[in-house]
Amino acid sequence: MQQAKDFIEECDSIAALIDGQDDLDFDTVTQFKGWTIGDVMKHLQLWNIGADLTLTDADAFKALMMKLMGALVGGQTHQEMQNEYFAGRSHADIYAEWKSFYPEMTQRFATADPDRRVPWAGPDMTVRNCIIARQMEHWAHAQAIFDVLGHTRLNTDRLKNIAHIGVTTYSWSFKVNAQKPLLPKPYIRLTAPSGDIWEWNDPQDDNRVDGSAEGFCQVVTQCRNVADTDIVAMGENAARWMEIAQCFAGGAEKQPAPGTRFKRE
């Protein structure tokens, strides 16, 4: 399954970045909600464990979700919930676990029926969409690590998986904000890292989103405010969407304020 290959390559790029830092400090605070690099890696590993259980043990996955959701409903933050789950273990140990776990997990997804439906915290999804979602979350959260370490990210056309999630969650972005989706949906025309042009929806001159695939993915994953990207939104529908875009599940989240997310020099 190509999407499993894309996921492992996304993880490899994160491992290469972290392993390339001789003096990396997992307690370094990123621009993402005050999370440290260690917090990010805990988050990625915890939900990798959850995703893997959807394939291997549905009952164990259900038990895990009850524990995690119970903690959040009970008032814990994601950081507190993760710290409790990984209690007594260092950031370095959890990073090492993540690094050894994701290749094994990828193999299980690569050999599974891509159309098989598996449970998740929200609605069920296909195996294919589950591994795409893991790629999306890794790409989005790792942006904070690239930024705080001052490294320019070299994206590839595997970014199309994430861009597609961004496009197909147009209506969700409005609904999660208790708003009626504005129709018609905008035309999207993005330039891929390779230079290819990717397009979605019917062409419209006065209702469209143009720019790089990287910029678009940064907006829909809320890694950047649209004002800090090369994205141009024309028309009310497109402009409003780019203000509230959210391609991930959960409650409504606000886009970062302009100028608050950037690569440090």
C-alpha positions, 0 to 999 in steps of 0.5 A, spaced: 500 500 500 503 506 497 500 510 503 504 505 508 510 507 504 508 514 505 507 514 512 514 510 513 518 515 509 514 521 513 517 518 520 524 516 517 524 524 515 523 525 523 528 520 525 533 523 521 532 530 523 532 528 531 538 523 530 542 529 526 542 533 532 548 531 537 546 536 543 538 535 542 534 537 548 527 533 548 525 539 553 526 544 548 519 548 548 516 549 541 511 554 538 506 549 538 502 550 545 508 550 549 509 543 548 516 540 548 520 536 543 519 530 548 511 532 548 510 531 541 514 525 540 510 522 546 503 524 542 506 521 536 507 514 539 501 514 544 497 514 538 501 510 533 500 505 539 492 506 538 492 506 531 496 499 531 491 496 536 485 498 531 489 492 527 491 487 532 486 488 538 480 491 537 478 490 545 485 493 547 484 499 543 477 500 546 480 499 553 485 504 551 480 509 548 476 509 554 482 510 559 485 516 554 478 519 553 476 519 560 482 522 562 481 528 557 474 529 560 476 528 567 480 535 565 487 533 564 491 536 558 494 532 552 500 533 556 498 530 563 495 524 559 501 522 556 505 523 562 501 519 566 501 513 560 508 513 560 510 515 567 517 513 569 520 513 562 524 518 559 523 522 553 529 519 550 526 512 551 520 514 548 523 516 542 527 510 542 520 506 542 517 510 537 523 509 532 523 502 533 515 501 533 513 505 527 517 500 522 513 494 525 507 498 525 508 500 517 509 493 515 502 491 519 498 496 515 502 495 508 499 487 509 492 489 511 486 490 507 486 497 505 479 497 505 477 494 511 474 498 516 477 499 523 475 503 529 478 510 531 476 515 537 471 518 532 467 514 526 470 508 523 475 509 517 478 504 512 485 502 514 488 506 508 485 512 511 488 510 518 495 510 516 494 517 512 491 520 518 498 517 522 502 521 516 498 527 517 499 527 524 506 526 524 507 531 518 503 536 522 506 535 529 513 535 526 513 542 523 514 544 530 520 540 531 523 543 524 521 550 526 524 550 533 531 547 531 531 552 525 531 546 519 528 547 513 523 542 511 524 538 504 517 536 502 516 531 497 509 529 493 507 524 499 504 531 501 498 529 496 495 525 502 495 530 507 492 536 501 487 531 500 485 530 507 485 538 507 480 538 501 475 533 503 474 536 510 472 543 507 465 542 510 467 539 517 471 545 518 465 549 518 461 544 522 466 543 528 465 551 528 458 550 529 457 554 522 453 552 515 458 550 510 459 555 504 457 553 498 459 552 492 466 549 495 472 552 492 476 550 486 483 548 489 490 549 485 496 547 488 503 546 486 506 540 488 514 540 491 515 536 484 512 542 480 506 538 478 499 541 479 494 538 483 487 540 482 480 539 486 473 541 485 470 545 479 474 551 476 472 558 479 475 564 478 472 568 483 472 562 488 479 559 489 485 557 493 492 557 490 499 556 492 504 551 494 501 544 497 506 545 503 502 552 504 496 549 504 497 543 508 500 548 513 494 551 514 489 545 514 493 542 519 494 549 523 501 549 523 501 556 520 496 562 519 494 563 512 497 570 512 504 567 513 504 562 507 503 563 500 496 561 499 491 566 496 484 565 497 479 568 493 472 569 494 468 569 501 467 561 501 475 560 500 477 566 505 472 564 510 475 556 510 482 558 510 480 562 517 478 556 520 480 550 516 481 544 520 483 537 517 483 533 524 478 530 528 476 533 535 473 540 538 474 546 534 481 549 534 483 556 532 488 557 527 495 560 530 495 568 530 499 571 524 507 571 526 507 566 531 509 560 527 516 560 524 522 557 522 527 559 528 534 562 525 
